[in-house]
């Protein structure tokens, strides 16, 4: 059976939960992990199809984009946040803490700081987000469920930039944080399996954003410990799981800017 990777953040629940609950049939071996873990698996050839970082897709030539699926936002995303204890234009040469779990968000942060504030920073990968004078870090990138959990308290003490919001304001395009990809060899040689997985993932997305949305929100509340109202807003207002012409245009622009700023 095909090996299918699934990101284990709450933002993928509209696709993951209908499959997990048996509402959509997926004949595959499912492997869960954070974006970076799945990136490594598909790079090694240990996955056939996976949700993964947009940056991985843009940096490789052996992956095929699964149509009409993404992890995106049209404006504030709420779960990819940059915090700083000084003005961003003062960050040049300073250290910022980033997680190891998402290549796209790290590259987007570096791009945003250089484009918007002419700040070239020293990026340091840490296990847990940290910021402040005692830590030695002047800024921190926080993503996924951890960003949702820290948002309220950190926003009271530090400057906050939502990277989805910044991208939309800057370019009037959705920010595509994650995509679904297949190894091109798998997509071309095992076409029936490839079509089955693609159809299952898109069917799950349709169910997870409609009839199972309440169940998705309840599961996300359990995963994060946050109020149901916050998680409802996350799924209804912040996130988008489509891949239309604007998303493709945004991916192309992101790739172009990464090359322009020597980030890829």
WOJOCOR-V526207 format. One record per residue. RES is the residue in one letter. PHI is phi in degrees with one decimal (* if undefined). Layout:
BEGIN
res->RES phi->PHI
res->RES phi->PHI
END
This chain:
BEGIN
res->X phi->*
res->X phi->-63.9
res->X phi->-102.1
res->X phi->-118.4
res->X phi->-92.1
res->X phi->-129.1
res->X phi->-66.0
res->X phi->-95.9
res->X phi->-88.2
res->X phi->-64.5
res->X phi->-67.4
res->X phi->-100.8
res->X phi->-59.0
res->X phi->-60.8
res->X phi->-98.4
res->X phi->-73.9
res->X phi->-66.5
res->X phi->-59.8
res->X phi->-72.6
res->X phi->-59.5
res->X phi->-85.7
res->X phi->79.2
res->X phi->-77.1
res->X phi->-129.3
res->X phi->-83.9
res->X phi->-129.0
res->X phi->-83.2
res->X phi->-162.9
res->X phi->-88.5
res->X phi->-96.0
res->X phi->-124.7
res->X phi->-99.3
res->X phi->-179.7
res->X phi->-79.1
res->X phi->-54.4
res->X phi->-67.9
res->X phi->-64.0
res->X phi->-69.8
res->X phi->-54.6
res->X phi->-64.6
res->X phi->-66.2
res->X phi->-74.3
res->X phi->-63.3
res->X phi->-78.8
res->X phi->84.5
res->X phi->-91.0
res->X phi->-130.5
res->X phi->-99.3
res->X phi->-139.0
res->X phi->-159.7
res->X phi->-76.6
res->X phi->-157.6
res->X phi->-67.4
res->X phi->-57.0
res->X phi->-60.4
res->X phi->-62.5
res->X phi->-58.9
res->X phi->-71.0
res->X phi->-97.3
res->X phi->-128.0
res->X phi->-111.5
res->X phi->-109.6
res->X phi->-121.3
res->X phi->-109.0
res->X phi->-76.0
res->X phi->-70.1
res->X phi->-70.8
res->X phi->60.2
res->X phi->-142.7
res->X phi->-161.3
res->X phi->-124.5
res->X phi->-137.0
res->X phi->-147.6
res->X phi->-100.6
res->X phi->113.3
res->X phi->-54.7
res->X phi->-101.0
res->X phi->81.3
res->X phi->-128.6
res->X phi->-134.4
res->X phi->-124.3
res->X phi->-112.2
res->X phi->-118.8
res->X phi->-142.5
res->X phi->-99.9
res->X phi->-152.3
res->X phi->-64.1
res->X phi->-58.3
res->X phi->-70.4
res->X phi->-98.9
res->X phi->-84.5
res->X phi->-55.2
res->X phi->84.4
res->X phi->-91.4
res->X phi->-92.7
res->X phi->-125.1
res->X phi->-92.5
res->X phi->-134.1
res->X phi->-81.0
res->X phi->-86.3
res->X phi->-89.3
res->X phi->-152.9
res->X phi->-67.5
res->X phi->-59.1
res->X phi->-65.3
res->X phi->-64.7
res->X phi->-65.2
res->X phi->-65.3
res->X phi->-62.7
res->X phi->-60.4
res->X phi->-64.0
res->X phi->-60.7
res->X phi->-64.7
res->X phi->-76.1
res->X phi->-66.7
res->X phi->-85.1
res->X phi->-125.9
res->X phi->54.4
res->X phi->-110.6
res->X phi->-99.7
res->X phi->-110.9
res->X phi->-93.9
res->X phi->-92.6
res->X phi->-125.0
res->X phi->-79.9
res->X phi->-129.0
res->X phi->-75.0
res->X phi->-128.5
res->X phi->-61.4
res->X phi->-150.6
res->X phi->-156.5
res->X phi->117.2
res->X phi->-61.5
res->X phi->-68.4
res->X phi->-87.5
res->X phi->85.6
res->X phi->-113.4
res->X phi->-93.4
res->X phi->-152.7
res->X phi->-151.1
res->X phi->-97.3
res->X phi->-127.8
res->X phi->-131.1
res->X phi->65.9
res->X phi->-63.0
res->X phi->-62.2
res->X phi->-64.6
res->X phi->-60.7
res->X phi->-73.4
res->X phi->-89.8
res->X phi->-52.4
res->X phi->-61.9
res->X phi->-71.0
res->X phi->-70.9
res->X phi->-65.6
res->X phi->-74.2
res->X phi->-115.6
res->X phi->-133.0
res->X phi->-64.1
res->X phi->-125.2
res->X phi->-126.8
res->X phi->-86.4
res->X phi->-71.6
res->X phi->-67.0
res->X phi->-65.4
res->X phi->-60.5
res->X phi->-61.8
res->X phi->-64.9
res->X phi->-66.0
res->X phi->-75.3
res->X phi->-124.1
res->X phi->55.7
res->X phi->-137.5
res->X phi->-66.2
res->X phi->-91.8
res->X phi->-96.7
res->X phi->-80.3
res->X phi->-136.9
res->X phi->-133.6
res->X phi->-115.0
res->X phi->-130.9
res->X phi->-124.7
res->X phi->-63.5
res->X phi->-57.8
res->X phi->-61.6
res->X phi->-65.4
res->X phi->-62.9
res->X phi->-88.5
res->X phi->-98.4
res->X phi->-125.0
res->X phi->-62.6
res->X phi->-65.3
res->X phi->-64.0
res->X phi->-61.1
res->X phi->-63.5
res->X phi->-60.8
res->X phi->-65.8
res->X phi->-58.6
res->X phi->-64.7
res->X phi->-63.4
res->X phi->-63.9
res->X phi->-70.8
res->X phi->-63.5
res->X phi->-62.1
res->X phi->-58.2
res->X phi->-64.2
res->X phi->-70.6
res->X phi->-66.1
res->X phi->-101.6
res->X phi->-130.0
res->X phi->-67.2
res->X phi->-103.7
res->X phi->-61.4
res->X phi->-61.1
res->X phi->-66.0
res->X phi->-60.7
res->X phi->-63.8
res->X phi->-62.8
res->X phi->-65.6
res->X phi->-63.5
res->X phi->-63.4
res->X phi->-64.6
res->X phi->-69.3
res->X phi->-101.2
res->X phi->75.8
res->X phi->-93.2
res->X phi->-59.8
res->X phi->-60.8
res->X phi->-62.0
res->X phi->-67.8
res->X phi->-71.4
res->X phi->-63.0
res->X phi->-63.1
res->X phi->-57.4
res->X phi->-81.9
res->X phi->-89.1
res->X phi->-119.0
res->X phi->-93.0
res->X phi->-101.5
res->X phi->-144.0
res->X phi->-121.9
res->X phi->-94.4
res->X phi->-146.7
res->X phi->-109.0
res->X phi->-61.9
res->X phi->-65.2
res->X phi->-63.8
res->X phi->-64.2
res->X phi->-63.7
res->X phi->-66.4
res->X phi->-61.1
res->X phi->-62.3
res->X phi->-65.5
res->X phi->-59.1
res->X phi->-61.0
res->X phi->-61.1
res->X phi->-69.9
res->X phi->-60.9
res->X phi->-67.6
res->X phi->-59.8
res->X phi->-100.2
res->X phi->54.6
res->X phi->-110.6
res->X phi->-139.0
END
